[in-house]
Amino acid sequence: MTHKRSAGLLLFRRTGPEPAPGVEVLLGHMGGPLWSGKEAGGWAIPKGEYGPEETPRDAARREFTEEIGLPPPEGEYLPLGEVRLTSGKLVTIWAVEADLDPALMVPGTFTMEWPPHSGNVQEFPELDRVAWFAPALAENMLIPSQLPFLERLLVLLKV
């Protein structure tokens, strides 16, 4: 059986003056009724699935546009590697230094039957909002399976 693959971009920006500059990361709150009341553990790196016809980096850039509604940032793409989820899905993430105004986000949408078994199909945003987080807060907000990417970024940036 072939497992699904997913790729995404973790934006980061540097904050604060020298000699103790900080960093923030951009996370998206997962949309739809299943995540509406969840803050801690309800935020994610913008990412999505792709097939064999697409490279992981191309998929990460496409998914950023689909989920955020803005073009992916240009700049150096820093590989943060892969994580295999318990489901078997392989997630690949790159970090990119960029600044983005969360108010400019125009989220992509998905449809699902809601409430379950009602026959009523509704449309929901993939991410209902994005926000910048300092690493300590990001650790609490991020879904646990994506924490290794934040940790790898912090090591890479020596933060």
C-alpha positions as CSV (number, residue, x, y, z in Angstrom):
1,M,0.0,0.0,0.0
2,T,1.3,3.4,-0.9
3,H,1.1,6.0,1.9
4,K,0.0,9.5,1.3
5,R,2.5,12.4,1.2
6,S,2.1,15.9,2.3
7,A,4.4,19.0,2.0
8,G,4.3,22.5,3.4
9,L,6.1,25.8,4.2
10,L,6.8,27.1,7.7
11,L,7.3,30.9,7.4
12,F,9.5,32.5,10.0
13,R,10.5,36.1,10.7
14,R,13.1,37.6,12.9
15,T,12.0,39.9,15.7
16,G,13.7,42.2,18.2
17,P,17.0,44.1,18.0
18,E,20.5,42.8,18.5
19,P,22.1,41.4,20.6
20,A,19.1,39.2,21.5
21,P,16.9,38.9,18.3
22,G,14.0,36.5,18.4
23,V,11.9,34.7,15.9
24,E,8.3,34.1,15.2
25,V,6.6,31.4,13.0
26,L,3.4,31.7,11.0
27,L,0.8,29.0,11.9
28,G,-2.7,28.5,10.6
29,H,-5.7,27.5,12.7
30,M,-7.4,24.5,11.1
31,G,-10.9,25.3,9.8
32,G,-14.1,23.5,10.0
33,P,-16.4,22.5,12.8
34,L,-14.1,19.8,14.2
35,W,-11.5,22.5,15.1
36,S,-13.6,25.5,15.9
37,G,-13.3,25.3,19.7
38,K,-9.7,24.1,19.8
39,E,-6.9,26.6,20.3
40,A,-4.0,24.7,21.9
41,G,-3.1,21.9,19.5
42,G,-5.4,23.3,16.8
43,W,-2.8,25.2,14.7
44,A,-0.7,23.8,11.9
45,I,1.9,24.5,9.3
46,P,0.2,25.3,6.0
47,K,0.6,22.0,4.0
48,G,-1.3,19.5,1.9
49,E,-1.2,16.3,0.0
50,Y,0.4,15.7,-3.4
51,G,0.8,12.9,-5.9
52,P,3.7,11.3,-7.8
53,E,3.4,13.9,-10.6
54,E,4.5,16.7,-8.3
55,T,7.8,17.3,-6.4
56,P,7.4,17.9,-2.6
57,R,8.7,21.5,-2.9
58,D,6.3,22.3,-5.7
59,A,3.5,20.8,-3.7
60,A,4.5,22.9,-0.6
61,R,4.4,26.1,-2.7
62,R,1.1,25.2,-4.3
63,E,-0.5,24.2,-1.0
64,F,0.7,27.5,0.6
65,T,-1.2,29.4,-2.1
66,E,-4.3,27.1,-1.8
67,E,-4.5,27.4,2.0
68,I,-3.4,31.0,2.5
69,G,-4.6,32.6,-0.7
70,L,-1.3,34.3,-1.3
71,P,1.7,33.4,-3.5
72,P,4.5,31.5,-1.6
73,P,7.4,33.7,-0.5
74,E,10.6,33.8,-2.5
75,G,13.8,33.3,-0.7
76,E,16.0,30.4,0.5
77,Y,14.0,27.3,1.3
78,L,15.6,25.6,4.3
79,P,14.7,21.9,4.4
80,L,13.4,20.8,7.8
81,G,13.1,17.1,6.7
82,E,10.4,14.6,7.0
83,V,8.2,13.1,9.7
84,R,6.2,9.9,9.2
85,L,2.9,10.1,11.0
86,T,1.3,7.2,12.8
87,S,-1.1,7.0,9.9
88,G,1.9,6.3,7.6
89,K,1.6,9.7,5.9
90,L,5.0,11.2,5.1
91,V,5.1,15.0,5.8
92,T,7.9,17.2,4.3
93,I,8.4,20.8,5.4
94,W,10.6,23.7,4.4
95,A,11.2,26.9,6.3
96,V,11.3,30.3,4.5
97,E,12.1,33.6,6.0
98,A,9.4,36.0,5.1
99,D,6.9,38.5,6.6
100,L,3.2,38.2,5.9
101,D,0.3,40.3,7.1
102,P,-2.3,37.8,8.5
103,A,-5.1,40.2,7.4
104,L,-4.3,39.5,3.8
105,M,-5.1,35.8,4.0
106,V,-7.8,34.5,1.7
107,P,-8.3,30.9,2.8
108,G,-9.0,28.0,0.5
109,T,-12.1,25.9,1.3
110,F,-13.2,22.3,1.6
111,T,-16.6,20.7,1.7
112,M,-17.9,18.1,4.2
113,E,-21.2,16.7,5.4
114,W,-22.1,18.6,8.6
115,P,-23.5,17.7,10.9
116,P,-22.5,14.1,10.4
117,H,-25.2,11.9,8.7
118,S,-27.4,14.9,8.0
119,G,-27.0,14.9,4.2
120,N,-26.2,18.6,4.5
121,V,-22.9,19.4,2.7
122,Q,-21.2,22.7,3.8
123,E,-18.1,24.6,2.8
124,F,-15.5,25.5,5.4
125,P,-12.1,27.3,5.2
126,E,-9.0,25.0,5.2
127,L,-7.5,27.5,7.7
128,D,-9.8,29.9,9.3
129,R,-7.0,32.3,10.4
130,V,-3.2,32.6,10.5
131,A,-1.1,34.3,13.2
132,W,2.5,34.8,14.2
133,F,3.8,33.0,17.3
134,A,6.9,33.1,19.4
135,P,8.4,29.6,19.7
136,A,7.3,29.0,23.3
137,L,3.7,29.7,22.4
138,A,3.9,27.9,19.1
139,E,4.9,24.7,20.9
140,N,1.6,24.8,22.7
141,M,-0.6,25.8,19.7
142,L,0.9,23.4,17.1
143,I,-0.6,20.0,16.5
144,P,1.9,17.6,18.2
145,S,2.9,15.7,15.1
146,Q,4.4,18.9,13.6
147,L,6.5,19.9,16.7
148,P,9.6,18.3,15.2
149,F,9.6,20.8,12.4
150,L,9.5,23.7,14.9
151,E,12.3,22.2,16.9
152,R,14.4,21.6,13.8
153,L,13.9,25.2,12.7
154,L,15.0,26.5,16.1
155,V,18.2,24.4,16.0
156,L,18.9,25.6,12.5
157,L,18.5,29.2,13.5
158,K,20.3,28.7,16.8
159,V,17.4,30.3,18.7
